[in-house]
Amino acid sequence: MRFKNAGSDSESVCPECLKLIPSCKISDGEIIFLEKNCPDHGRFSVKIWDGKPDYEGWNREKIPSKPSLCAAETSRGCPYDCGLCAEHRQQTCCVLIEITGRCNLKCPVCFASSGAPETDDPTIEEIAEWYRMLMESGGPFNIQLSGGEPTMRDDLPDIIRLGFDMGFTFIQLNTNGIRLANEPGYAEKLRDAGLNCVFLQFDGMNDSIHRYLRGADLMSLKFKTVENCAKAGLGVVLVPTLIPGINTDHIGEIIKFAIENLPHVRGVHFQPVSYFGRYPVMDGKRITIPEIIRDIEIQTGGAMKSANFIPPGGENPYCSFHGNFIQMQDGELKPWNQENLTGCCSNPAVTAEGSKKARLFVAKQWASPVCCDNKNGHGSLKKISRTDDPGINTQSLDIFLERVKTHTICISGMAFQDAWTMEINRLKECIIHVVSRDGKLIPFCAYNLTSRDGKSLYRGHRSGND
């Protein structure tokens, strides 16, 4: 049957030519498929939702908000006029700035196709212009310095410091962790420059997984990275790319490792594999948001339940999920979400408010808490056990609130759209944007959109039209 409410007809792109084509959602029991037909390249069908939580029940009605500054004219329509244009229905939350195309890995799975022949790194003067543009476009936003591998730049501390000097309050580093693990004192240099959080590539708990996804044995290096960041007082978010049959059975083990290394590990952010960048060939291996949520419950033995996870308040509800958990002194995990504190509201949410709340929550949750093992606030990697905090009355509100601040872990995930799963309605509600080389703001999934043969709309172009 064809959906009428949650699954209304929309538009997508052809995976072969990236032309805009009609699309619709078709249900087969509890499995939802996105179907579309290109006059030149035929029919495409891909699974976008599988099982409980219920697809229609996951939806959240929202009141759209235009970007603070519409810097691009609407002519060809979405997704071809990004910059952002007046068709966009959400304000910016997080901005990725790609400061290099260089990398010290050759990952088989890579959004950015890093390591390919690229233009020179942007100068620090160019980056300053981008920072200035972001402030004029409604900033300060949360900033993620990315690439390539951003630690390939020796002036990374200067880039971080410059961002704070220009008024940004939360800067995170998207990294494979190699330099943080291998260079003594490097984590401290980044901390002293003002870095808040390390967004660490972390795909599983054994080297066979890292070899498959990253082309190298990296497990011991990942542990060392977490240790060094903990010693420096940097918050860490573990970021696994999930591929069915490769590492989806490690979801529970990754979460267990994160909990054992609270309070320095602040969360786990799962990213189901998307087919763009250096993974252009669609081979059918996909995992959807409800499958991840159910795997979390199963693999944590019910310590985290499916009911503990909710749709986002900022972006389109079918883009992500999140749940927050507090580890009490006896090791028990208690679910907690900000939404729970105010009760359920049936009124549509204003998207701009959701974007702002998401930005503030991430900045607070993903940074390392001011609660460590020495007076300077820089603790060491340790495993939380039932003997921690002896003699504390767990019924004390003050202690509970302190525990919320220091031992809350956020488990989240984001399903990025590729040429097969792209829905224009979802794209228009994107809150994660990338600064293009010519200084435009491009929604993440549009910026990374890649056809089957590797053609890109935005990456590597000075505009979306060349």
Secondary structure, 3 states (H helix, E strand, C coil): CECCCCCCCEEEECCCCCCEEEEEEEEECCEEEEEEEECCCEEEEEEEEECCCCCHHHCCCEECCCCCCCCECCCCCCCCCCCCECCCCCCCCEEEEECCCCCCCCCCCCCCCCCCCCCCCCCHHHHHHHHHHHHHCCCCCEEEEECCCHHHCCCHHHHHHHHHHCCCCCEEEEECCHHHHHCCCHHHHHHHHCCCEEEEECCCCCHHHHHHHHCCCCHHHHHHHHHHHHHHCCEEEEECEECCCCCHHHHHHHHHHHHHCCCCEEEEEEEECCCCCCCCCCCCCCCCHHHHHHHHHHHCCCCCCHHHCECCCCCCHHHEEEEEEEECCCCCEEECCHHHHHCCCCCCEEHHHHHHHHHHHHHHHHCCCCCCCCCCCCCCCCCCCCCCCCCCCCCCHHHHHHHHHHCEEEEEEECCCCCCCCCHHHHCCCCEEEECCCCCEEEHHHHCCECCCCCECCCCCCCCCC
